[in-house]
Amino acid sequence: MGKERQYWLLKTEPSEWSWDDQAANGGLSQWDGVKNSQAQKHMKSMKLNDLCFFYHSGARARCVVGVVTVIQEWYKIDGQGEGVVDVKEVGTMRRMVDLKEMKKDDGLKDWGLFRQPRLSVVPVSESVWERVCNLGGGFHGDGREEEEEEEE
């Protein structure tokens, strides 16, 4: 029996690496620059095909903008102290989900994103994943498009 899929949230400052940068790079990126030991520990726990919310942090926009999947598990790059994971774009959220909106949702009140707001890699439970996806109307590539087209 295979291991269950895990869910994560990856934070990035749009001025450093944005969703547009991710898309312009063929949807691929090496998720690096994570220095915090707890965030590194979370990255080491990521497995192939885990899904991650791509979250813009910073003063202007704090929101979930898209979803990526892990395509290469944690590894070290020569000469760097911290490790990285490789991720690939799955799709854009149908509607961005703002931090303020998430904080108001009772179904998300115990999420680690709110308890440790400076942590750049945050685990996401399946129930929180589903709730955030519902708030955003899902994401392109989640299979909902196919369902909608079949119903028409």
N, CA, C and O atoms as a GROMACS GRO file, in nm:
protein
  608
    1MET      N    1   0.084  -0.118   0.000
    1MET     CA    2   0.000   0.000   0.000
    1MET      C    3   0.088   0.124   0.000
    1MET      O    4   0.178   0.136   0.083
    2GLY      N    5   0.063   0.217  -0.093
    2GLY     CA    6   0.146   0.336  -0.107
    2GLY      C    7   0.120   0.440  -0.001
    2GLY      O    8   0.016   0.440   0.065
    3LYS      N    9   0.216   0.528   0.014
    3LYS     CA   10   0.202   0.637   0.111
    3LYS      C   11   0.102   0.739   0.060
    3LYS      O   12   0.095   0.768  -0.059
    4GLU      N   13   0.023   0.792   0.153
    4GLU     CA   14  -0.077   0.892   0.120
    4GLU      C   15  -0.011   1.019   0.068
    4GLU      O   16   0.099   1.055   0.110
    5ARG      N   17  -0.078   1.086  -0.024
    5ARG     CA   18  -0.030   1.215  -0.073
    5ARG      C   19  -0.032   1.314   0.042
    5ARG      O   20  -0.124   1.313   0.125
    6GLN      N   21   0.068   1.400   0.046
    6GLN     CA   22   0.076   1.506   0.146
    6GLN      C   23   0.054   1.639   0.076
    6GLN      O   24   0.068   1.652  -0.046
    7TYR      N   25   0.021   1.739   0.158
    7TYR     CA   26  -0.007   1.872   0.106
    7TYR      C   27   0.077   1.974   0.183
    7TYR      O   28   0.104   1.957   0.302
    8TRP      N   29   0.116   2.080   0.112
    8TRP     CA   30   0.206   2.180   0.168
    8TRP      C   31   0.167   2.318   0.118
    8TRP      O   32   0.089   2.333   0.024
    9LEU      N   33   0.224   2.419   0.182
    9LEU     CA   34   0.216   2.556   0.133
    9LEU      C   35   0.359   2.608   0.124
    9LEU      O   36   0.435   2.598   0.220
   10LEU      N   37   0.394   2.662   0.008
   10LEU     CA   38   0.526   2.720  -0.016
   10LEU      C   39   0.510   2.870  -0.033
   10LEU      O   40   0.438   2.917  -0.121
   11LYS      N   41   0.578   2.945   0.053
   11LYS     CA   42   0.569   3.092   0.047
   11LYS      C   43   0.683   3.149  -0.034
   11LYS      O   44   0.796   3.100  -0.029
   12THR      N   45   0.652   3.254  -0.107
   12THR     CA   46   0.755   3.326  -0.181
   12THR      C   47   0.717   3.473  -0.192
   12THR      O   48   0.599   3.506  -0.208
   13GLU      N   49   0.814   3.557  -0.184
   13GLU     CA   50   0.794   3.699  -0.211
   13GLU      C   51   0.784   3.715  -0.363
   13GLU      O   52   0.874   3.671  -0.434
   14PRO      N   53   0.678   3.776  -0.414
   14PRO     CA   54   0.665   3.791  -0.559
   14PRO      C   55   0.783   3.863  -0.624
   14PRO      O   56   0.813   3.839  -0.741
   15SER      N   57   0.850   3.950  -0.550
   15SER     CA   58   0.966   4.020  -0.606
   15SER      C   59   1.086   3.926  -0.620
   15SER      O   60   1.178   3.954  -0.697
   16GLU      N   61   1.087   3.816  -0.544
   16GLU     CA   62   1.195   3.717  -0.553
   16GLU      C   63   1.164   3.609  -0.656
   16GLU      O   64   1.246   3.577  -0.742
   17TRP      N   65   1.043   3.551  -0.646
   17TRP     CA   66   1.000   3.446  -0.739
   17TRP      C   67   0.848   3.444  -0.736
   17TRP      O   68   0.788   3.405  -0.636
   18SER      N   69   0.786   3.485  -0.846
   18SER     CA   70   0.641   3.496  -0.851
   18SER      C   71   0.580   3.380  -0.930
   18SER      O   72   0.650   3.300  -0.991
   19TRP      N   73   0.448   3.373  -0.925
   19TRP     CA   74   0.377   3.273  -1.005
   19TRP      C   75   0.405   3.295  -1.154
   19TRP      O   76   0.418   3.199  -1.230
   20ASP      N   77   0.414   3.421  -1.194
   20ASP     CA   78   0.446   3.451  -1.334
   20ASP      C   79   0.586   3.402  -1.369
   20ASP      O   80   0.608   3.352  -1.480
   21ASP      N   81   0.681   3.415  -1.275
   21ASP     CA   82   0.816   3.362  -1.298
   21ASP      C   83   0.812   3.210  -1.315
   21ASP      O   84   0.877   3.154  -1.403
   22GLN      N   85   0.733   3.146  -1.229
   22GLN     CA   86   0.719   3.000  -1.235
   22GLN      C   87   0.667   2.959  -1.373
   22GLN      O   88   0.722   2.869  -1.437
   23ALA      N   89   0.561   3.025  -1.418
   23ALA     CA   90   0.502   2.993  -1.548
   23ALA      C   91   0.600   3.021  -1.663
   23ALA      O   92   0.609   2.943  -1.758
   24ALA      N   93   0.672   3.132  -1.654
   24ALA     CA   94   0.766   3.170  -1.759
   24ALA      C   95   0.884   3.074  -1.768
   24ALA      O   96   0.953   3.069  -1.870
   25ASN      N   97   0.908   2.999  -1.661
   25ASN     CA   98   1.018   2.903  -1.657
   25ASN      C   99   0.969   2.763  -1.694
   25ASN      O  100   1.024   2.663  -1.649
   26GLY      N  101   0.867   2.756  -1.776
   26GLY     CA  102   0.812   2.627  -1.816
   26GLY      C  103   0.739   2.556  -1.703
   26GLY      O  104   0.714   2.436  -1.710
   27GLY      N  105   0.704   2.632  -1.599
   27GLY     CA  106   0.634   2.574  -1.485
   27GLY      C  107   0.724   2.504  -1.386
   27GLY      O  108   0.677   2.448  -1.287
   28LEU      N  109   0.855   2.505  -1.412
   28LEU     CA  110   0.951   2.433  -1.328
   28LEU      C  111   1.033   2.527  -1.241
   28LEU      O  112   1.066   2.638  -1.282
   29SER      N  113   1.064   2.481  -1.121
   29SER     CA  114   1.159   2.556  -1.038
   29SER      C  115   1.223   2.465  -0.935
   29SER      O  116   1.169   2.360  -0.897
   30GLN      N  117   1.338   2.508  -0.892
   30GLN     CA  118   1.411   2.446  -0.783
   30GLN      C  119   1.378   2.530  -0.661
   30GLN      O  120   1.420   2.646  -0.654
   31TRP      N  121   1.304   2.475  -0.566
   31TRP     CA  122   1.261   2.552  -0.451
   31TRP      C  123   1.379   2.560  -0.354
   31TRP      O  124   1.409   2.465  -0.283
   32ASP      N  125   1.445   2.674  -0.354
   32ASP     CA  126   1.567   2.690  -0.276
   32ASP      C  127   1.557   2.814  -0.188
   32ASP      O  128   1.453   2.880  -0.185
   33GLY      N  129   1.663   2.845  -0.118
   33GLY     CA  130   1.667   2.963  -0.034
   33GLY      C  131   1.598   2.947   0.100
   33GLY      O  132   1.581   3.045   0.173
   34VAL      N  133   1.559   2.825   0.134
   34VAL     CA  134   1.491   2.798   0.262
   34VAL      C  135   1.598   2.772   0.367
   34VAL      O  136   1.667   2.670   0.363
   35LYS      N  137   1.611   2.864   0.461
   35LYS     CA  138   1.717   2.855   0.560
   35LYS      C  139   1.669   2.802   0.696
   35LYS      O  140   1.746   2.740   0.768
   36ASN      N  141   1.544   2.827   0.730
   36ASN     CA  142   1.489   2.786   0.859
   36ASN      C  143   1.493   2.634   0.872
   36ASN      O  144   1.453   2.562   0.781
   37SER      N  145   1.542   2.584   0.987
   37SER     CA  146   1.558   2.440   1.006
   37SER      C  147   1.424   2.366   1.006
   37SER      O  148   1.416   2.254   0.956
   38GLN      N  149   1.319   2.426   1.062
   38GLN     CA  150   1.189   2.360   1.062
   38GLN      C  151   1.132   2.352   0.920
   38GLN      O  152   1.075   2.251   0.881
   39ALA      N  153   1.148   2.459   0.843
   39ALA     CA  154   1.102   2.458   0.704
   39ALA      C  155   1.182   2.356   0.622
   39ALA      O  156   1.126   2.288   0.537
   40GLN      N  157   1.312   2.345   0.647
   40GLN     CA  158   1.395   2.244   0.580
   40GLN      C  159   1.347   2.103   0.615
   40GLN      O  160   1.342   2.015   0.529
   41LYS      N  161   1.312   2.084   0.742
   41LYS     CA  162   1.260   1.953   0.786
   41LYS      C  163   1.133   1.918   0.710
   41LYS      O  164   1.114   1.804   0.669
   42HIS      N  165   1.046   2.017   0.692
   42HIS     CA  166   0.924   1.994   0.613
   42HIS      C  167   0.959   1.957   0.469
   42HIS      O  168   0.900   1.866   0.411
   43MET      N  169   1.056   2.027   0.412
   43MET     CA  170   1.095   1.997   0.273
   43MET      C  171   1.150   1.855   0.262
   43MET      O  172   1.126   1.787   0.162
   44LYS      N  173   1.225   1.811   0.362
   44LYS     CA  174   1.278   1.674   0.361
   44LYS      C  175   1.166   1.570   0.366
   44LYS      O  176   1.184   1.457   0.322
   45SER      N  177   1.051   1.609   0.420
   45SER     CA  178   0.936   1.518   0.431
   45SER      C  179   0.853   1.512   0.303
   45SER      O  180   0.767   1.426   0.289
   46MET      N  181   0.879   1.602   0.210
   46MET     CA  182   0.802   1.604   0.085
   46MET      C  183   0.834   1.482   0.000
   46MET      O  184   0.949   1.439  -0.008
   47LYS      N  185   0.730   1.429  -0.062
   47LYS     CA  186   0.745   1.312  -0.148
   47LYS      C  187   0.699   1.345  -0.290
   47LYS      O  188   0.625   1.441  -0.312
   48LEU      N  189   0.744   1.265  -0.383
   48LEU     CA  190   0.707   1.280  -0.522
   48LEU      C  191   0.555   1.288  -0.536
   48LEU      O  192   0.482   1.209  -0.475
   49ASN      N  193   0.508   1.382  -0.613
   49ASN     CA  194   0.366   1.405  -0.642
   49ASN      C  195   0.287   1.471  -0.529
   49ASN      O  196   0.166   1.488  -0.542
   50ASP      N  197   0.352   1.507  -0.417
   50ASP     CA  198   0.282   1.587  -0.317
   50ASP      C  199   0.240   1.717  -0.384
   50ASP      O  200   0.307   1.766  -0.475
   51LEU      N  201   0.129   1.774  -0.338
   51LEU     CA  202   0.080   1.900  -0.392
   51LEU      C  203   0.109   2.014  -0.296
   51LEU      O  204   0.104   1.996  -0.174
   52CYS      N  205   0.139   2.130  -0.350
   52CYS     CA  206   0.175   2.247  -0.270
   52CYS      C  207   0.101   2.370  -0.319
   52CYS      O  208   0.095   2.397  -0.439
   53PHE      N  209   0.044   2.445  -0.226
   53PHE     CA  210  -0.007   2.576  -0.261
   53PHE      C  211   0.112   2.667  -0.285
   53PHE      O  212   0.209   2.664  -0.209
   54PHE      N  213   0.105   2.748  -0.388
   54PHE     CA  214   0.206   2.850  -0.420
   54PHE      C  215   0.149   2.979  -0.364
   54PHE      O  216   0.048   3.030  -0.412
   55TYR      N  217   0.215   3.033  -0.262
   55TYR     CA  218   0.161   3.144  -0.184
   55TYR      C  219   0.250   3.267  -0.198
   55TYR      O  220   0.369   3.261  -0.170
   56HIS      N  221   0.190   3.377  -0.242
   56HIS     CA  222   0.262   3.504  -0.247
   56HIS      C  223   0.256   3.569  -0.109
   56HIS      O  224   0.148   3.593  -0.055
   57SER      N  225   0.373   3.596  -0.053
   57SER     CA  226   0.380   3.666   0.077
   57SER      C  227   0.426   3.808   0.051
   57SER      O  228   0.450   3.847  -0.064
   58GLY      N  229   0.439   3.886   0.156
   58GLY     CA  230   0.484   4.023   0.140
   58GLY      C  231   0.373   4.122   0.170
   58GLY      O  232   0.259   4.083   0.197
   59ALA      N  233   0.406   4.248   0.166
   59ALA     CA  234   0.313   4.353   0.207
   59ALA      C  235   0.196   4.370   0.111
   59ALA      O  236   0.084   4.398   0.155
   60ARG      N  237   0.218   4.355  -0.018
   60ARG     CA  238   0.113   4.384  -0.117
   60ARG      C  239   0.012   4.271  -0.135
   60ARG      O  240  -0.108   4.295  -0.141
   61ALA      N  241   0.061   4.150  -0.143
   61ALA     CA  242  -0.029   4.038  -0.173
   61ALA      C  243   0.005   3.919  -0.085
   61ALA      O  244   0.115   3.865  -0.093
   62ARG      N  245  -0.088   3.880  -0.004
   62ARG     CA  246  -0.072   3.758   0.076
   62ARG      C  247  -0.185   3.666   0.037
   62ARG      O  248  -0.295   3.673   0.091
   63CYS      N  249  -0.155   3.576  -0.059
   63CYS     CA  250  -0.263   3.491  -0.109
   63CYS      C  251  -0.209   3.367  -0.178
   63CYS      O  252  -0.096   3.364  -0.226
   64VAL      N  253  -0.295   3.265  -0.183
   64VAL     CA  254  -0.266   3.144  -0.259
   64VAL      C  255  -0.300   3.176  -0.404
   64VAL      O  256  -0.412   3.214  -0.436
   65VAL      N  257  -0.201   3.159  -0.492
   65VAL     CA  258  -0.220   3.194  -0.633
   65VAL      C  259  -0.224   3.073  -0.725
   65VAL      O  260  -0.279   3.080  -0.835
   66GLY      N  261  -0.166   2.961  -0.682
   66GLY     CA  262  -0.160   2.844  -0.768
   66GLY      C  263  -0.119   2.719  -0.692
   66GLY      O  264  -0.104   2.720  -0.570
   67VAL      N  265  -0.102   2.612  -0.769
   67VAL     CA  266  -0.064   2.482  -0.713
   67VAL      C  267   0.052   2.427  -0.795
   67VAL      O  268   0.053   2.434  -0.918
   68VAL      N  269   0.150   2.373  -0.724
   68VAL     CA  270   0.263   2.302  -0.786
   68VAL      C  271   0.269   2.162  -0.726
   68VAL      O  272   0.211   2.134  -0.621
   69THR      N  273   0.340   2.073  -0.796
   69THR     CA  274   0.361   1.938  -0.746
   69THR      C  275   0.510   1.910  -0.734
   69THR      O  276   0.590   1.964  -0.810
   70VAL      N  277   0.547   1.826  -0.639
   70VAL     CA  278   0.687   1.789  -0.618
   70VAL      C  279   0.727   1.689  -0.726
   70VAL      O  280   0.665   1.583  -0.740
   71ILE      N  281   0.831   1.724  -0.802
   71ILE     CA  282   0.879   1.633  -0.908
   71ILE      C  283   1.018   1.577  -0.876
   71ILE      O  284   1.065   1.485  -0.943
   72GLN      N  285   1.084   1.632  -0.774
   72GLN     CA  286   1.213   1.579  -0.727
   72GLN      C  287   1.217   1.601  -0.577
   72GLN      O  288   1.208   1.714  -0.530
   73GLU      N  289   1.230   1.493  -0.503
   73GLU     CA  290   1.237   1.504  -0.357
   73GLU      C  291   1.364   1.575  -0.313
   73GLU      O  292   1.456   1.596  -0.392
   74TRP      N  293   1.368   1.613  -0.187
   74TRP     CA  294   1.475   1.691  -0.126
   74TRP      C  295   1.613   1.637  -0.162
   74TRP      O  296   1.637   1.517  -0.157
   75TYR      N  297   1.701   1.729  -0.198
   75TYR     CA  298   1.842   1.695  -0.225
   75TYR      C  299   1.926   1.818  -0.199
   75TYR      O  300   1.876   1.930  -0.196
   76LYS      N  301   2.055   1.794  -0.180
   76LYS     CA  302   2.149   1.905  -0.156
   76LYS      C  303   2.220   1.940  -0.286
   76LYS      O  304   2.248   1.854  -0.370
   77ILE      N  305   2.249   2.068  -0.299
   77ILE     CA  306   2.327   2.116  -0.412
   77ILE      C  307   2.469   2.139  -0.362
   77ILE      O  308   2.489   2.193  -0.254
   78ASP      N  309   2.566   2.097  -0.441
   78ASP     CA  310   2.706   2.115  -0.402
   78ASP      C  311   2.733   2.259  -0.362
   78ASP      O  312   2.695   2.352  -0.432
   79GLY      N  313   2.798   2.276  -0.248
   79GLY     CA  314   2.839   2.408  -0.204
   79GLY      C  315   2.732   2.485  -0.128
   79GLY      O  316   2.759   2.595  -0.079
   80GLN      N  317   2.612   2.430  -0.116
   80GLN     CA  318   2.507   2.498  -0.040
   80GLN      C  319   2.476   2.419   0.086
   80GLN      O  320   2.478   2.295   0.084
   81GLY      N  321   2.447   2.489   0.193
   81GLY     CA  322   2.417   2.423   0.319
   81GLY      C  323   2.279   2.362   0.325
   81GLY      O  324   2.259   2.256   0.383
   82GLU      N  325   2.184   2.431   0.264
   82GLU     CA  326   2.046   2.382   0.271
   82GLU      C  327   2.012   2.300   0.147
   82GLU      O  328   2.080   2.308   0.044
   83GLY      N  329   1.905   2.222   0.158
   83GLY     CA  330   1.860   2.140   0.046
   83GLY      C  331   1.748   2.208  -0.031
   83GLY      O  332   1.701   2.316   0.007
   84VAL      N  333   1.706   2.144  -0.138
   84VAL     CA  334   1.602   2.197  -0.225
   84VAL      C  335   1.508   2.084  -0.266
   84VAL      O  336   1.541   1.966  -0.251
   85VAL      N  337   1.391   2.121  -0.318
   85VAL     CA  338   1.303   2.028  -0.389
   85VAL      C  339   1.272   2.093  -0.524
   85VAL      O  340   1.276   2.215  -0.537
   86ASP      N  341   1.242   2.011  -0.622
   86ASP     CA  342   1.201   2.063  -0.752
   86ASP      C  343   1.049   2.051  -0.762
   86ASP      O  344   0.991   1.949  -0.724
   87VAL      N  345   0.986   2.157  -0.812
   87VAL     CA  346   0.840   2.158  -0.826
   87VAL      C  347   0.801   2.200  -0.967
   87VAL      O  348   0.876   2.267  -1.038
   88LYS      N  349   0.681   2.159  -1.005
   88LYS     CA  350   0.628   2.190  -1.138
   88LYS      C  351   0.486   2.244  -1.122
   88LYS      O  352   0.407   2.195  -1.042
   89GLU      N  353   0.457   2.345  -1.201
   89GLU     CA  354   0.324   2.406  -1.200
   89GLU      C  355   0.217   2.303  -1.237
   89GLU      O  356   0.232   2.228  -1.334
   90VAL      N  357   0.109   2.301  -1.158
   90VAL     CA  358  -0.009   2.222  -1.192
   90VAL      C  359  -0.113   2.316  -1.252
   90VAL      O  360  -0.166   2.291  -1.360
   91GLY      N  361  -0.142   2.425  -1.181
   91GLY     CA  362  -0.238   2.521  -1.234
   91GLY      C  363  -0.263   2.638  -1.141
   91GLY      O  364  -0.234   2.633  -1.022
   92THR      N  365  -0.318   2.742  -1.198
   92THR     CA  366  -0.353   2.865  -1.127
   92THR      C  367  -0.483   2.843  -1.051
   92THR      O  368  -0.571   2.772  -1.098
   93MET      N  369  -0.495   2.905  -0.935
   93MET     CA  370  -0.623   2.903  -0.864
   93MET      C  371  -0.726   2.973  -0.952
   93MET      O  372  -0.693   3.072  -1.018
   94ARG      N  373  -0.848   2.925  -0.952
   94ARG     CA  374  -0.952   2.992  -1.030
   94ARG      C  375  -0.981   3.129  -0.972
   94ARG      O  376  -1.017   3.222  -1.045
   95ARG      N  377  -0.964   3.142  -0.842
   95ARG     CA  378  -0.974   3.271  -0.774
   95ARG      C  379  -0.870   3.270  -0.664
   95ARG      O  380  -0.868   3.178  -0.582
   96MET      N  381  -0.783   3.372  -0.660
   96MET     CA  382  -0.682   3.378  -0.555
   96MET      C  383  -0.750   3.382  -0.418
   96MET      O  384  -0.854   3.444  -0.401
   97VAL      N  385  -0.687   3.314  -0.321
   97VAL     CA  386  -0.744   3.309  -0.187
   97VAL      C  387  -0.656   3.392  -0.095
   97VAL      O  388  -0.542   3.356  -0.066
   98ASP      N  389  -0.710   3.504  -0.050
   98ASP     CA  390  -0.638   3.603   0.031
   98ASP      C  391  -0.625   3.557   0.176
   98ASP      O  392  -0.712   3.488   0.230
   99LEU      N  393  -0.514   3.596   0.238
   99LEU     CA  394  -0.489   3.561   0.378
   99LEU      C  395  -0.602   3.608   0.470
   99LEU      O  396  -0.644   3.534   0.558
  100LYS      N  397  -0.651   3.729   0.448
  100LYS     CA  398  -0.759   3.781   0.533
  100LYS      C  399  -0.883   3.694   0.524
  100LYS      O  400  -0.950   3.667   0.624
  101GLU      N  401  -0.914   3.649   0.404
  101GLU     CA  402  -1.029   3.560   0.384
  101GLU      C  403  -1.008   3.427   0.457
  101GLU      O  404  -1.100   3.376   0.520
  102MET      N  405  -0.887   3.373   0.448
  102MET     CA  406  -0.859   3.245   0.514
  102MET      C  407  -0.868   3.259   0.666
  102MET      O  408  -0.918   3.169   0.734
  103LYS      N  409  -0.820   3.372   0.720
  103LYS     CA  410  -0.824   3.392   0.865
  103LYS      C  411  -0.966   3.401   0.919
  103LYS      O  412  -0.990   3.368   1.034
  104LYS      N  413  -1.059   3.446   0.836
  104LYS     CA  414  -1.199   3.458   0.878
  104LYS      C  415  -1.273   3.325   0.874
  104LYS      O  416  -1.382   3.313   0.929
  105ASP      N  417  -1.216   3.226   0.809
  105ASP     CA  418  -1.283   3.097   0.789
  105ASP      C  419  -1.261   3.007   0.911
  105ASP      O  420  -1.147   2.971   0.942
  106ASP      N  421  -1.370   2.970   0.980
  106ASP     CA  422  -1.359   2.886   1.100
  106ASP      C  423  -1.296   2.751   1.072
  106ASP      O  424  -1.231   2.693   1.160
  107GLY      N  425  -1.312   2.699   0.950
  107GLY     CA  426  -1.255   2.570   0.914
  107GLY      C  427  -1.103   2.571   0.902
  107GLY      O  428  -1.041   2.466   0.890
  108LEU      N  429  -1.044   2.690   0.906
  108LEU     CA  430  -0.899   2.704   0.890
  108LEU      C  431  -0.830   2.758   1.015
  108LEU      O  432  -0.709   2.779   1.014
  109LYS      N  433  -0.905   2.781   1.122
  109LYS     CA  434  -0.852   2.855   1.237
  109LYS      C  435  -0.730   2.793   1.304
  109LYS      O  436  -0.650   2.865   1.363
  110ASP      N  437  -0.712   2.662   1.297
  110ASP     CA  438  -0.597   2.597   1.363
  110ASP      C  439  -0.479   2.571   1.270
  110ASP      O  440  -0.384   2.504   1.308
  111TRP      N  441  -0.485   2.623   1.150
  111TRP     CA  442  -0.381   2.598   1.050
  111TRP      C  443  -0.248   2.660   1.094
  111TRP      O  444  -0.246   2.773   1.145
  112GLY      N  445  -0.139   2.588   1.075
  112GLY     CA  446  -0.006   2.633   1.111
  112GLY      C  447   0.036   2.762   1.044
  112GLY      O  448   0.122   2.834   1.096
  113LEU      N  449  -0.021   2.794   0.930
  113LEU     CA  450   0.009   2.919   0.860
  113LEU      C  451  -0.017   3.038   0.951
  113LEU      O  452   0.055   3.138   0.944
  114PHE      N  453  -0.118   3.029   1.036
  114PHE     CA  454  -0.153   3.140   1.125
  114PHE      C  455  -0.073   3.135   1.255
  114PHE      O  456  -0.046   3.239   1.315
  115ARG      N  457  -0.035   3.016   1.299
  115ARG     CA  458   0.042   3.002   1.424
  115ARG      C  459   0.190   3.039   1.405
  115ARG      O  460   0.253   3.094   1.495
  116GLN      N  461   0.243   3.009   1.287
  116GLN     CA  462   0.383   3.038   1.257
  116GLN      C  463   0.389   3.114   1.124
  116GLN      O  464   0.429   3.059   1.022
  117PRO      N  465   0.350   3.240   1.127
  117PRO     CA  466   0.335   3.314   1.001
  117PRO      C  467   0.465   3.340   0.925
  117PRO      O  468   0.461   3.374   0.807
  118ARG      N  469   0.579   3.325   0.990
  118ARG     CA  470   0.705   3.352   0.920
  118ARG      C  471   0.767   3.226   0.857
  118ARG      O  472   0.866   3.234   0.786
  119LEU      N  473   0.707   3.111   0.885
  119LEU     CA  474   0.759   2.985   0.830
  119LEU      C  475   0.727   2.978   0.680
  119LEU      O  476   0.613   3.000   0.640
  120SER      N  477   0.828   2.947   0.599
  120SER     CA  478   0.810   2.953   0.454
  120SER      C  479   0.761   2.823   0.390
  120SER      O  480   0.720   2.823   0.274
  121VAL      N  481   0.765   2.713   0.465
  121VAL     CA  482   0.712   2.585   0.418
  121VAL      C  483   0.622   2.532   0.528
  121VAL      O  484   0.668   2.503   0.639
  122VAL      N  485   0.493   2.519   0.498
  122VAL     CA  486   0.394   2.486   0.600
  122VAL      C  487   0.317   2.361   0.558
  122VAL      O  488   0.266   2.355   0.446
  123PRO      N  489   0.307   2.260   0.648
  123PRO     CA  490   0.223   2.145   0.615
  123PRO      C  491   0.076   2.185   0.610
  123PRO      O  492   0.033   2.277   0.680
  124VAL      N  493   0.001   2.116   0.525
  124VAL     CA  494  -0.141   2.144   0.507
  124VAL      C  495  -0.216   2.011   0.522
  124VAL      O  496  -0.187   1.916   0.450
  125SER      N  497  -0.311   2.005   0.612
  125SER     CA  498  -0.391   1.883   0.626
  125SER      C  499  -0.484   1.870   0.505
  125SER      O  500  -0.508   1.968   0.435
  126GLU      N  501  -0.534   1.751   0.482
  126GLU     CA  502  -0.624   1.730   0.368
  126GLU      C  503  -0.750   1.814   0.381
  126GLU      O  504  -0.800   1.867   0.282
  127SER      N  505  -0.802   1.827   0.503
  127SER     CA  506  -0.925   1.907   0.522
  127SER      C  507  -0.899   2.055   0.494
  127SER      O  508  -0.984   2.122   0.435
  128VAL      N  509  -0.784   2.106   0.535
  128VAL     CA  510  -0.749   2.246   0.506
  128VAL      C  511  -0.727   2.262   0.356
  128VAL      O  512  -0.772   2.361   0.297
  129TRP      N  513  -0.660   2.167   0.293
  129TRP     CA  514  -0.638   2.171   0.148
  129TRP      C  515  -0.771   2.184   0.075
  129TRP      O  516  -0.789   2.272  -0.010
  130GLU      N  517  -0.864   2.097   0.110
  130GLU     CA  518  -0.994   2.099   0.043
  130GLU      C  519  -1.068   2.230   0.069
  130GLU      O  520  -1.134   2.283  -0.021
  131ARG      N  521  -1.058   2.282   0.191
  131ARG     CA  522  -1.128   2.406   0.225
  131ARG      C  523  -1.072   2.523   0.144
  131ARG      O  524  -1.149   2.602   0.088
  132VAL      N  525  -0.939   2.536   0.138
  132VAL     CA  526  -0.877   2.646   0.062
  132VAL      C  527  -0.910   2.631  -0.086
  132VAL      O  528  -0.939   2.730  -0.154
  133CYS      N  529  -0.905   2.508  -0.137
  133CYS     CA  530  -0.942   2.486  -0.278
  133CYS      C  531  -1.086   2.530  -0.302
  133CYS      O  532  -1.115   2.593  -0.404
  134ASN      N  533  -1.176   2.497  -0.211
  134ASN     CA  534  -1.316   2.538  -0.227
  134ASN      C  535  -1.330   2.690  -0.224
  134ASN      O  536  -1.407   2.746  -0.301
  135LEU      N  537  -1.256   2.756  -0.135
  135LEU     CA  538  -1.262   2.902  -0.129
  135LEU      C  539  -1.218   2.964  -0.261
  135LEU      O  540  -1.271   3.067  -0.302
  136GLY      N  541  -1.121   2.902  -0.326
  136GLY     CA  542  -1.069   2.955  -0.452
  136GLY      C  543  -1.136   2.898  -0.576
  136GLY      O  544  -1.095   2.926  -0.688
  137GLY      N  545  -1.240   2.817  -0.556
  137GLY     CA  546  -1.307   2.757  -0.672
  137GLY      C  547  -1.224   2.650  -0.739
  137GLY      O  548  -1.248   2.615  -0.854
  138GLY      N  549  -1.126   2.596  -0.666
  138GLY     CA  550  -1.036   2.495  -0.721
  138GLY      C  551  -0.922   2.560  -0.799
  138GLY      O  552  -0.902   2.681  -0.794
  139PHE      N  553  -0.850   2.475  -0.872
  139PHE     CA  554  -0.738   2.524  -0.952
  139PHE      C  555  -0.740   2.456  -1.088
  139PHE      O  556  -0.788   2.343  -1.101
  140HIS      N  557  -0.688   2.524  -1.188
  140HIS     CA  558  -0.681   2.465  -1.322
  140HIS      C  559  -0.592   2.341  -1.315
  140HIS      O  560  -0.478   2.347  -1.267
  141GLY      N  561  -0.644   2.230  -1.364
  141GLY     CA  562  -0.570   2.105  -1.358
  141GLY      C  563  -0.619   2.013  -1.248
  141GLY      O  564  -0.563   1.905  -1.230
  142ASP      N  565  -0.723   2.053  -1.175
  142ASP     CA  566  -0.774   1.969  -1.065
  142ASP      C  567  -0.880   1.870  -1.110
  142ASP      O  568  -0.932   1.794  -1.028
  143GLY      N  569  -0.912   1.869  -1.239
  143GLY     CA  570  -1.012   1.777  -1.291
  143GLY      C  571  -1.152   1.834  -1.294
  143GLY      O  572  -1.242   1.775  -1.354
  144ARG      N  573  -1.172   1.948  -1.232
  144ARG     CA  574  -1.307   2.006  -1.229
  144ARG      C  575  -1.350   2.056  -1.366
  144ARG      O  576  -1.469   2.054  -1.397
  145GLU      N  577  -1.255   2.102  -1.449
  145GLU     CA  578  -1.290   2.149  -1.582
  145GLU      C  579  -1.354   2.038  -1.662
  145GLU      O  580  -1.454   2.057  -1.730
  146GLU      N  581  -1.293   1.918  -1.652
  146GLU     CA  582  -1.343   1.803  -1.726
  146GLU      C  583  -1.484   1.768  -1.682
  146GLU      O  584  -1.570   1.736  -1.765
  147GLU      N  585  -1.510   1.773  -1.551
  147GLU     CA  586  -1.642   1.744  -1.497
  147GLU      C  587  -1.744   1.843  -1.551
  147GLU      O  588  -1.854   1.804  -1.592
  148GLU      N  589  -1.709   1.972  -1.550
  148GLU     CA  590  -1.799   2.076  -1.597
  148GLU      C  591  -1.830   2.058  -1.746
  148GLU      O  592  -1.945   2.076  -1.787
  149GLU      N  593  -1.730   2.024  -1.827
  149GLU     CA  594  -1.750   2.006  -1.970
  149GLU      C  595  -1.840   1.886  -1.998
  149GLU      O  596  -1.922   1.890  -2.090
  150GLU      N  597  -1.826   1.777  -1.920
  150GLU     CA  598  -1.906   1.657  -1.939
  150GLU      C  599  -2.053   1.684  -1.905
  150GLU      O  600  -2.142   1.627  -1.968
  151GLU      N  601  -2.079   1.772  -1.807
  151GLU     CA  602  -2.215   1.802  -1.765
  151GLU      C  603  -2.290   1.884  -1.869
  151GLU      O  604  -2.413   1.876  -1.876
  152GLU      N  605  -2.220   1.962  -1.949
  152GLU     CA  606  -2.285   2.050  -2.048
  152GLU      C  607  -2.343   1.975  -2.163
  152GLU      O  608  -2.401   2.035  -2.254
   0.00000   0.00000   0.00000
